[in-house]
């Protein structure tokens, strides 16, 4: 219970980083939206297979994107934080659902509304940064969401191939197949080395199935976070699979203590 308001610090880091990512990619995503991808990939998805989300025109798409950016920045600035987090949630679905077929958006932004929802109900987002009575369960819950992301990926690999996934052949096949469209020479070179694919496969499986340990052994956090960043950097360089673009804002949950230390050094 006692300690700095880590939840509010994360809220600021998360909202600023996410707003920056959306801003940096906004022009490219607008161009993609204007190609009318729904004609190829179909209409926008339904939310939880219940609520049909609307198809937006260009003005509405731009408005939802700019609105989302503004809400995130206002929440980070502490301007009626809970209200603007609440508005950001539907804007997320309106904006990203239009471009869900983008490779770096598809499945890679799913964790964002969960994080926003946790922050929305957290009592700490309206308390000062130095409030000693702030709760830490939102931080733990967000870390659990990240752990679940990796655990489900590891379990899915086991369901599809069992422990045979670790023999290197599956990774080799993915790297070769990916090279045909991405032209990633790094992945092609790695794919030719069976022993290296085997080692990387074992590392991936162990990493994904054990990431949840940080919830019970916080001292392992920076080891696993470093491994995760290397893992995602590796998939980006070898297969052009970019999870870091929208997972990085969520990863700010592991750097709140560092942010407080930096704040105290700059503004003692």
Backbone as numpy.savetxt, mean C-alpha at the origin, in Angstrom:
# Nx Ny Nz CAx CAy CAz Cx Cy Cz
-0.57 2.56 26.50 -1.39 3.76 26.50 -0.52 5.02 26.50
0.42 5.11 27.45 1.21 6.33 27.60 2.22 6.46 26.47
2.50 7.72 26.11 3.49 7.96 25.07 2.99 8.99 24.09
3.83 9.38 23.12 3.40 10.35 22.10 2.24 9.80 21.28
1.59 10.70 20.57 0.43 10.32 19.76 0.91 9.76 18.42
1.30 8.47 18.44 1.83 7.83 17.24 0.78 7.75 16.12
-0.49 7.61 16.51 -1.55 7.52 15.50 -1.68 8.81 14.72
-1.62 9.95 15.41 -1.72 11.23 14.72 -0.50 11.48 13.85
0.68 11.10 14.34 1.88 11.26 13.53 1.78 10.42 12.26
1.31 9.18 12.42 1.12 8.34 11.23 0.10 8.95 10.29
-0.98 9.49 10.84 -2.02 10.11 10.01 -1.41 11.19 9.13
-0.57 12.01 9.70 0.08 13.09 8.94 1.01 12.52 7.87
1.85 11.56 8.25 2.79 10.96 7.30 2.06 10.24 6.18
1.05 9.47 6.54 0.28 8.70 5.56 -0.44 9.61 4.58
-1.15 10.60 5.10 -1.93 11.48 4.23 -1.05 12.31 3.31
0.05 12.81 3.83 0.96 13.62 3.00 1.60 12.76 1.91
2.07 11.58 2.28 2.73 10.70 1.32 1.76 10.23 0.24
0.55 9.87 0.65 -0.46 9.41 -0.32 -0.88 10.55 -1.24
-1.09 11.74 -0.68 -1.45 12.89 -1.51 -0.36 13.20 -2.52
0.90 13.06 -2.10 2.02 13.29 -3.00 2.05 12.26 -4.12
1.82 10.99 -3.79 1.81 9.93 -4.81 0.70 10.16 -5.83
-0.48 10.51 -5.35 -1.60 10.74 -6.27 -1.29 11.94 -7.16
-0.71 12.99 -6.58 -0.38 14.19 -7.34 0.65 13.89 -8.42
1.67 13.13 -8.08 2.74 12.83 -9.03 2.23 11.98 -10.20
1.22 11.16 -9.95 0.70 10.25 -10.98 -0.61 10.73 -11.60
-1.08 11.89 -11.16 -2.40 12.35 -11.57 -2.50 12.57 -13.09
-1.50 13.22 -13.66 -1.53 13.51 -15.09 -1.56 12.23 -15.92
-0.71 11.27 -15.56 -0.65 10.00 -16.30 -1.95 9.22 -16.12
-2.51 9.25 -14.92 -3.76 8.52 -14.68 -4.94 9.18 -15.39
-4.91 10.49 -15.53 -5.94 11.18 -16.30 -5.87 10.78 -17.77
-4.65 10.72 -18.30 -4.49 10.30 -19.71 -5.01 8.88 -19.89
-4.71 8.01 -18.94 -5.20 6.63 -19.02 -6.73 6.60 -18.97
-7.30 7.37 -18.07 -8.77 7.43 -17.95 -9.40 7.90 -19.26
-8.77 8.85 -19.92 -9.32 9.40 -21.16 -9.24 8.44 -22.34
-8.48 7.35 -22.18 -8.46 6.31 -23.23 -9.67 5.39 -23.12
-10.50 5.63 -22.10 -11.72 4.85 -21.86 -11.43 3.35 -21.70
-10.65 3.00 -20.67 -10.30 1.59 -20.46 -11.49 0.68 -20.21
-12.62 1.25 -19.78 -13.80 0.43 -19.52 -14.31 -0.28 -20.78
-13.96 0.28 -21.95 -14.39 -0.35 -23.20 -13.64 -1.66 -23.45
-12.46 -1.78 -22.83 -11.67 -3.00 -22.96 -11.86 -3.90 -21.75
-11.80 -3.31 -20.55 -11.80 -4.10 -19.31 -13.17 -4.18 -18.65
-14.15 -3.47 -19.20 -15.48 -3.52 -18.62 -15.76 -2.36 -17.70
-16.99 -2.28 -17.22 -17.42 -1.19 -16.34 -16.72 -1.28 -14.99
-16.68 -0.17 -14.23 -16.08 -0.19 -12.89 -16.68 -1.28 -12.01
-15.89 -1.77 -11.08 -16.31 -2.87 -10.21 -17.37 -2.41 -9.22
-18.09 -3.37 -8.67 -19.05 -3.08 -7.60 -18.34 -3.20 -6.26
-18.74 -2.39 -5.32 -18.14 -2.39 -4.00 -18.73 -3.53 -3.17
-17.87 -4.48 -2.77 -18.29 -5.65 -1.99 -19.38 -6.45 -2.71
-19.38 -6.37 -4.05 -20.39 -7.06 -4.87 -21.81 -6.62 -4.53
-21.95 -5.44 -3.94 -23.27 -4.94 -3.54 -23.57 -3.59 -4.21
-22.67 -2.64 -3.99 -22.90 -1.27 -4.45 -22.21 -1.03 -5.78
-22.99 -0.68 -6.79 -22.42 -0.37 -8.10 -21.91 1.06 -8.10
-20.60 1.22 -8.32 -20.01 2.54 -8.34 -20.21 3.19 -9.69
-20.42 4.50 -9.73 -20.74 5.18 -10.99 -19.54 5.30 -11.93
-19.85 5.37 -13.21 -18.83 5.69 -14.21 -18.75 7.22 -14.30
-17.56 7.75 -14.15 -17.38 9.20 -14.13 -16.99 9.74 -15.51
-17.36 10.98 -15.76 -16.83 11.66 -16.94 -15.51 12.34 -16.56
-14.88 13.00 -17.51 -13.56 13.58 -17.27 -13.58 14.61 -16.15
-14.56 15.49 -16.15 -14.65 16.53 -15.12 -14.85 15.90 -13.74
-15.69 14.89 -13.67 -15.95 14.22 -12.38 -14.70 13.47 -11.90
-13.97 12.85 -12.84 -12.75 12.14 -12.47 -11.72 13.11 -11.91
-11.53 14.24 -12.59 -10.58 15.25 -12.13 -11.00 15.78 -10.76
-12.29 16.03 -10.61 -12.80 16.57 -9.34 -12.60 15.60 -8.19
-12.86 14.31 -8.44 -12.69 13.31 -7.38 -11.21 13.18 -6.99
-10.32 13.23 -7.98 -8.90 13.13 -7.69 -8.38 14.33 -6.92
-8.73 15.54 -7.38 -8.30 16.74 -6.69 -8.94 16.84 -5.31
-10.20 16.41 -5.22 -10.88 16.40 -3.93 -10.20 15.47 -2.94
-9.78 14.31 -3.42 -9.09 13.34 -2.56 -7.77 13.92 -2.07
-7.02 14.54 -2.97 -5.74 15.15 -2.59 -5.96 16.23 -1.53
-6.95 17.09 -1.75 -7.23 18.18 -0.81 -7.65 17.65 0.56
-8.50 16.63 0.57 -8.95 16.05 1.83 -7.78 15.47 2.62
-6.89 14.79 1.93 -5.73 14.20 2.60 -4.82 15.27 3.18
-4.60 16.34 2.43 -3.73 17.41 2.92 -4.37 18.16 4.08
-5.67 18.38 4.01 -6.36 19.06 5.11 -6.36 18.19 6.38
-6.56 16.88 6.20 -6.50 15.96 7.35 -5.10 15.97 7.97
-4.07 15.99 7.12 -2.69 16.02 7.61 -2.39 17.32 8.35
-3.03 18.40 7.91 -2.81 19.70 8.54 -3.60 19.87 9.83
-4.46 18.91 10.13 -5.24 18.97 11.36 -6.50 19.81 11.25
-6.95 20.06 10.02 -8.17 20.84 9.80 -9.36 19.88 9.78
-10.10 19.84 10.87 -11.25 18.93 11.02 -10.86 17.54 10.48
-9.83 16.98 11.07 -9.19 15.76 10.58 -10.18 14.62 10.31
-11.03 14.34 11.27 -11.94 13.20 11.12 -12.91 13.41 9.97
-13.38 14.63 9.79 -14.31 14.92 8.71 -13.68 14.67 7.35
-12.47 15.17 7.16 -11.84 15.04 5.84 -11.34 13.63 5.56
-11.00 12.88 6.61 -10.70 11.46 6.42 -11.96 10.74 5.96
-13.09 11.09 6.59 -14.37 10.48 6.21 -14.74 10.78 4.77
-14.49 12.00 4.30 -14.80 12.37 2.92 -13.84 11.68 1.96
-12.60 11.47 2.39 -11.58 10.86 1.53 -11.93 9.42 1.16
-12.66 8.72 2.03 -12.97 7.30 1.78 -13.84 7.12 0.54
-14.99 7.78 0.42 -15.77 7.62 -0.83 -15.04 8.18 -2.05
-14.26 9.23 -1.86 -13.51 9.79 -2.99 -12.47 8.80 -3.49
-11.89 8.03 -2.57 -10.95 6.97 -2.98 -11.63 6.00 -3.93
-12.80 5.52 -3.57 -13.51 4.55 -4.41 -13.94 5.16 -5.74
-14.39 6.40 -5.72 -14.79 7.05 -6.96 -13.61 7.21 -7.92
-12.47 7.62 -7.37 -11.30 7.91 -8.21 -10.61 6.64 -8.70
-10.20 5.78 -7.78 -9.38 4.64 -8.16 -10.18 3.56 -8.89
-11.46 3.50 -8.66 -12.25 2.48 -9.35 -12.31 2.73 -10.85
-12.11 3.97 -11.27 -12.14 4.29 -12.69 -10.88 3.80 -13.41
-9.80 3.63 -12.66 -8.51 3.25 -13.27 -7.98 1.96 -12.66
-8.90 1.12 -12.18 -8.53 -0.10 -11.47 -7.76 -1.08 -12.36
-7.89 -0.93 -13.67 -7.20 -1.84 -14.59 -5.73 -1.49 -14.77
-5.30 -0.34 -14.24 -3.88 0.00 -14.29 -3.09 -1.01 -13.47
-1.96 -1.47 -14.01 -1.19 -2.53 -13.35 -0.73 -2.12 -11.96
-0.35 -0.86 -11.76 0.15 -0.44 -10.45 -0.96 0.04 -9.51
-2.21 -0.09 -9.97 -3.36 0.23 -9.12 -4.11 -1.05 -8.73
-4.26 -1.95 -9.67 -5.03 -3.18 -9.48 -4.52 -3.98 -8.28
-5.36 -4.15 -7.29 -5.08 -4.88 -6.04 -4.05 -4.18 -5.15
-3.35 -3.20 -5.67 -2.26 -2.58 -4.92 -2.69 -1.40 -4.07
-3.95 -0.97 -4.23 -4.46 0.12 -3.40 -5.53 -0.37 -2.43
-5.78 -1.67 -2.40 -6.88 -2.21 -1.59 -6.75 -1.90 -0.10
-5.52 -1.76 0.36 -5.30 -1.54 1.79 -5.59 -0.09 2.19
-5.61 0.82 1.23 -5.75 2.25 1.55 -7.08 2.58 2.24
-8.24 2.12 1.74 -9.49 2.44 2.44 -9.58 1.81 3.83
-8.93 0.66 4.02 -8.91 0.04 5.35 -8.16 0.94 6.34
-7.05 1.48 5.90 -6.26 2.38 6.75 -7.07 3.65 7.05
-7.70 4.20 6.04 -8.52 5.40 6.25 -9.66 5.14 7.22
-10.27 3.95 7.12 -11.37 3.60 8.02 -10.88 3.47 9.46
-9.71 2.87 9.64 -9.14 2.74 10.99 -8.87 4.12 11.58
-8.31 5.01 10.77 -8.03 6.37 11.25 -9.33 7.12 11.54
-10.35 6.87 10.76 -11.63 7.54 10.94 -12.22 7.27 12.32
-12.10 6.04 12.80 -12.70 5.67 14.09 -11.72 5.78 15.25
-10.49 6.16 14.96 -9.50 6.27 16.03 -9.74 7.53 16.86
-9.77 7.40 18.18 -9.95 8.59 19.03 -8.73 9.51 19.05
-7.59 9.01 18.59 -6.34 9.76 18.71 -6.14 10.83 17.65
-6.90 10.77 16.54 -6.65 11.71 15.44 -7.08 13.14 15.80
-7.86 13.30 16.86 -8.28 14.65 17.26 -7.53 15.14 18.49
-6.56 14.35 18.96 -5.76 14.74 20.12 -4.44 15.34 19.66
-3.79 16.15 20.50 -2.49 16.74 20.12 -1.41 15.67 19.95
-0.35 16.03 19.23 0.74 15.08 18.99 1.39 14.60 20.28
1.45 15.47 21.26 2.12 15.10 22.51 1.20 14.54 23.57
-0.04 14.24 23.22 -1.00 13.75 24.20 -0.61 12.38 24.71
-0.40 12.25 25.99 0.06 11.01 26.59 -1.05 9.98 26.75
-2.31 10.40 26.55 -3.43 9.48 26.73 -3.90 8.87 25.40
-3.16 9.14 24.33 -3.55 8.60 23.03 -3.41 7.08 23.03
-4.28 6.41 22.25 -4.26 4.95 22.19 -3.38 4.49 21.04
-2.88 3.27 21.15 -1.97 2.76 20.12 -2.59 1.64 19.30
-3.83 1.23 19.62 -4.43 0.11 18.88 -4.58 0.40 17.38
-4.79 1.65 16.94 -4.87 1.86 15.49 -3.56 1.50 14.78
-2.43 1.80 15.42 -1.13 1.46 14.84 -0.98 -0.05 14.72
-1.35 -0.77 15.78 -1.25 -2.24 15.78 -2.17 -2.82 14.71
-3.36 -2.26 14.58 -4.33 -2.76 13.60 -3.84 -2.53 12.17
-3.21 -1.40 11.92 -2.67 -1.12 10.58 -1.51 -2.07 10.27
-0.66 -2.31 11.26 0.42 -3.28 11.08 -0.14 -4.67 10.78
-1.26 -5.01 11.44 -1.91 -6.31 11.20 -2.45 -6.38 9.77
-2.94 -5.28 9.24 -3.42 -5.26 7.86 -2.28 -5.55 6.88
-1.12 -4.98 7.15 0.04 -5.23 6.30 0.46 -6.69 6.40
0.48 -7.21 7.64 0.86 -8.61 7.85 -0.11 -9.55 7.13
-1.40 -9.22 7.17 -2.40 -10.05 6.50 -2.20 -10.05 5.00
-1.77 -8.92 4.46 -1.51 -8.82 3.02 -0.45 -9.84 2.60
0.63 -9.91 3.37 1.71 -10.84 3.04 1.31 -12.29 3.34
0.63 -12.49 4.47 0.24 -13.84 4.85 -0.69 -14.46 3.80
-1.66 -13.68 3.34 -2.59 -14.20 2.33 -1.88 -14.53 1.04
-0.86 -13.75 0.69 -0.08 -14.03 -0.51 0.69 -15.34 -0.36
1.29 -15.55 0.81 2.03 -16.78 1.05 1.13 -18.00 1.08
-0.03 -17.87 1.73 -0.98 -18.98 1.79 -1.48 -19.33 0.39
-1.71 -18.32 -0.43 -2.18 -18.56 -1.80 -1.15 -19.35 -2.60
0.12 -19.05 -2.39 1.19 -19.80 -3.07 1.18 -21.26 -2.63
0.98 -21.48 -1.33 0.94 -22.85 -0.82 -0.27 -23.60 -1.36
-1.40 -22.93 -1.48 -2.60 -23.57 -2.00 -2.43 -23.96 -3.47
-1.74 -23.15 -4.22 -1.57 -23.41 -5.65 -0.52 -24.46 -5.94
0.61 -24.38 -5.22 1.74 -25.25 -5.56 2.33 -26.02 -4.39
1.85 -25.77 -3.17 2.45 -26.42 -2.01 3.88 -25.94 -1.82
4.66 -26.71 -1.08 6.06 -26.34 -0.85 6.87 -26.41 -2.14
6.29 -27.04 -3.18 6.97 -27.09 -4.47 7.19 -25.72 -5.06
6.47 -24.71 -4.56 6.66 -23.34 -5.05 8.08 -22.86 -4.78
8.71 -23.47 -3.77 10.05 -23.03 -3.36 11.17 -23.66 -4.19
10.84 -24.54 -5.15 11.91 -25.22 -5.89 12.53 -24.35 -6.98
12.02 -23.14 -7.16 12.61 -22.21 -8.12 11.98 -22.24 -9.49
11.31 -23.33 -9.84 10.75 -23.44 -11.19 9.61 -22.45 -11.42
8.77 -22.27 -10.41 7.65 -21.35 -10.56 8.14 -19.92 -10.76
9.12 -19.51 -9.96 9.67 -18.16 -10.11 10.35 -18.01 -11.46
11.06 -19.03 -11.89 11.68 -19.00 -13.22 10.63 -18.75 -14.29
9.53 -19.48 -14.21 8.46 -19.35 -15.21 7.89 -17.93 -15.21
7.67 -17.38 -14.01 7.13 -16.02 -13.91 8.11 -15.01 -14.52
9.38 -15.17 -14.22 10.38 -14.23 -14.73 10.49 -14.30 -16.24
10.51 -15.52 -16.80 10.59 -15.68 -18.26 9.34 -15.10 -18.93
8.17 -15.43 -18.38 6.91 -14.93 -18.96 6.84 -13.41 -18.88
7.28 -12.87 -17.75 7.25 -11.43 -17.58 8.20 -10.72 -18.53
9.32 -11.35 -18.81 10.32 -10.75 -19.71 9.75 -10.55 -21.11
8.83 -11.40 -21.52 8.27 -11.32 -22.86 7.51 -10.02 -23.10
6.94 -9.45 -22.03 6.21 -8.18 -22.23 6.87 -6.98 -21.56
7.65 -7.22 -20.49 8.25 -6.09 -19.78 9.66 -5.78 -20.22
10.32 -6.78 -20.86 11.69 -6.61 -21.34 12.66 -6.26 -20.20
12.39 -6.81 -19.02 13.27 -6.59 -17.88 14.44 -7.57 -17.96
15.59 -7.08 -18.39 16.74 -7.97 -18.57 17.25 -8.52 -17.25
17.08 -7.76 -16.17 17.51 -8.25 -14.86 16.77 -9.53 -14.50
15.46 -9.53 -14.72 14.66 -10.72 -14.44 15.04 -11.88 -15.33
15.36 -11.59 -16.59 15.75 -12.65 -17.53 17.07 -13.29 -17.10
18.00 -12.48 -16.62 19.30 -13.00 -16.17 19.12 -13.89 -14.94
18.30 -13.42 -13.99 18.04 -14.20 -12.77 17.35 -15.51 -13.11
16.41 -15.47 -14.06 15.64 -16.66 -14.44 16.52 -17.77 -14.99
17.69 -17.43 -15.50 18.58 -18.44 -16.07 19.41 -19.15 -15.01
19.30 -18.68 -13.77 20.05 -19.28 -12.66 19.07 -19.97 -11.71
18.92 -21.26 -11.87 17.93 -22.02 -11.08 18.21 -21.92 -9.59
19.47 -22.02 -9.20 19.80 -21.97 -7.78 19.41 -20.64 -7.15
19.58 -19.56 -7.90 19.21 -18.24 -7.39 17.70 -18.10 -7.27
16.97 -18.64 -8.23 15.51 -18.62 -8.17 15.00 -19.42 -6.98
15.69 -20.52 -6.67 15.31 -21.34 -5.52 15.51 -20.57 -4.22
16.66 -19.91 -4.09 16.93 -19.12 -2.88 15.93 -17.98 -2.72
15.63 -17.30 -3.82 14.68 -16.19 -3.77 13.27 -16.68 -3.45
12.93 -17.85 -3.96 11.61 -18.43 -3.68 11.47 -18.77 -2.21
12.51 -19.38 -1.63 12.49 -19.73 -0.21 12.40 -18.47 0.65
13.19 -17.46 0.28 13.14 -16.18 1.01 11.75 -15.58 0.97
11.15 -15.57 -0.21 9.82 -14.98 -0.37 8.78 -15.70 0.47
8.81 -17.03 0.44 7.83 -17.81 1.20 8.00 -17.59 2.71
9.23 -17.65 3.18 9.48 -17.44 4.61 9.09 -16.03 5.05
9.42 -15.07 4.21 9.10 -13.67 4.52 7.60 -13.46 4.61
6.86 -13.93 3.62 5.42 -13.69 3.59 4.68 -14.43 4.71
5.11 -15.65 5.00 4.40 -16.45 6.00 4.76 -16.09 7.44
5.81 -15.30 7.62 6.24 -14.98 8.99 6.24 -13.49 9.31
5.80 -12.65 8.38 5.80 -11.21 8.63 4.98 -10.86 9.87
3.92 -11.63 10.14 3.05 -11.37 11.27 3.77 -11.42 12.62
4.97 -11.98 12.66 5.72 -12.06 13.91 6.01 -10.69 14.51
6.03 -9.65 13.66 6.33 -8.31 14.19 5.24 -7.84 15.15
4.05 -8.43 15.05 2.97 -8.03 15.95 3.23 -8.48 17.38
4.00 -9.57 17.54 4.29 -10.12 18.85 5.74 -9.89 19.28
6.59 -9.63 18.31 8.01 -9.37 18.60 8.43 -8.09 17.86
8.08 -6.93 18.43 8.35 -5.65 17.76 9.82 -5.42 17.43
10.72 -6.10 18.17 12.14 -5.94 17.90 12.54 -6.46 16.52
11.65 -7.26 15.91 11.92 -7.78 14.56 11.44 -6.84 13.46
10.76 -5.78 13.85 10.09 -4.92 12.87 11.02 -4.42 11.79
12.14 -3.82 12.17 13.00 -3.19 11.16 13.69 -4.23 10.27
13.87 -5.45 10.80 14.42 -6.52 9.97 13.42 -6.87 8.86
12.15 -7.03 9.25 11.12 -7.39 8.28 10.79 -6.24 7.34
10.80 -5.02 7.86 10.53 -3.86 7.00 11.63 -3.71 5.95
12.87 -3.91 6.36 13.99 -3.85 5.41 13.85 -4.94 4.35
13.48 -6.15 4.81 13.28 -7.26 3.87 12.14 -6.97 2.90
11.08 -6.35 3.42 9.92 -6.03 2.57 10.29 -5.01 1.50
11.02 -3.98 1.90 11.43 -2.96 0.93 12.33 -3.55 -0.15
13.23 -4.44 0.25 14.09 -5.13 -0.72 13.26 -6.02 -1.64
12.28 -6.71 -1.06 11.40 -7.59 -1.83 10.65 -6.80 -2.90
10.05 -5.69 -2.51 9.27 -4.90 -3.46 10.16 -4.21 -4.49
11.35 -3.80 -4.06 12.29 -3.22 -5.01 12.71 -4.27 -6.03
12.89 -5.51 -5.55 13.27 -6.60 -6.44 12.19 -6.91 -7.47
10.92 -6.95 -7.04 9.85 -7.23 -8.00 9.69 -6.09 -9.00
10.00 -4.88 -8.57 9.92 -3.73 -9.48 11.01 -3.80 -10.54
12.22 -4.15 -10.12 13.36 -4.18 -11.04 13.32 -5.39 -11.97
12.78 -6.51 -11.49 12.81 -7.73 -12.30 11.52 -8.00 -13.07
10.38 -7.52 -12.54 9.11 -7.84 -13.19 8.20 -6.62 -13.40
8.70 -5.44 -13.05 7.93 -4.22 -13.19 6.61 -4.28 -12.42
6.63 -4.95 -11.28 5.47 -5.01 -10.39 5.73 -4.02 -9.26
4.95 -2.95 -9.24 5.23 -1.85 -8.32 4.17 -1.75 -7.22
4.45 -2.39 -6.09 3.57 -2.27 -4.93 3.94 -1.07 -4.07
5.17 -0.60 -4.18 5.65 0.46 -3.30 4.94 1.78 -3.52
4.46 2.02 -4.73 3.85 3.30 -5.05 2.74 3.66 -4.05
1.86 2.71 -3.75 0.76 3.00 -2.84 0.86 2.26 -1.51
1.82 1.36 -1.40 2.03 0.70 -0.11 2.96 1.53 0.77
3.80 2.35 0.13 4.75 3.17 0.89 4.07 4.10 1.89
2.95 4.76 1.52 2.27 5.58 2.54 1.85 4.78 3.77
1.41 3.54 3.58 1.00 2.70 4.70 2.23 2.30 5.52
3.35 2.13 4.86 4.58 1.75 5.54 5.10 2.84 6.48
4.54 4.04 6.37 4.91 5.11 7.29 4.58 4.74 8.73
3.72 3.72 8.91 3.36 3.27 10.26 4.59 2.78 11.02
5.61 2.35 10.29 6.82 1.84 10.94 7.85 2.93 11.22
7.55 4.16 10.82 8.52 5.24 10.96 8.02 6.40 11.81
6.96 6.16 12.58 6.43 7.23 13.42 7.40 7.62 14.53
8.06 6.62 15.12 9.01 6.92 16.19 10.18 7.73 15.65
10.65 7.35 14.45 11.74 8.10 13.82 11.29 9.54 13.54
10.02 9.71 13.12 9.50 11.04 12.83 9.48 11.90 14.09
9.11 11.31 15.24 9.12 12.05 16.49 10.56 12.44 16.87
11.49 11.51 16.69 12.90 11.80 17.01 13.41 12.94 16.14
13.06 12.91 14.86 13.49 13.96 13.94 12.85 15.30 14.32
11.60 15.24 14.72 10.89 16.46 15.14 11.56 17.09 16.35
11.95 16.27 17.31 12.58 16.78 18.52 13.96 17.36 18.25
14.66 16.81 17.25 15.97 17.35 16.89 15.85 18.69 16.17
14.85 18.77 15.29 14.68 20.01 14.52 14.00 21.11 15.32
13.02 20.71 16.15 12.29 21.68 16.97 12.28 21.22 18.42
13.43 21.32 19.11 13.53 20.84 20.50 12.62 21.64 21.46
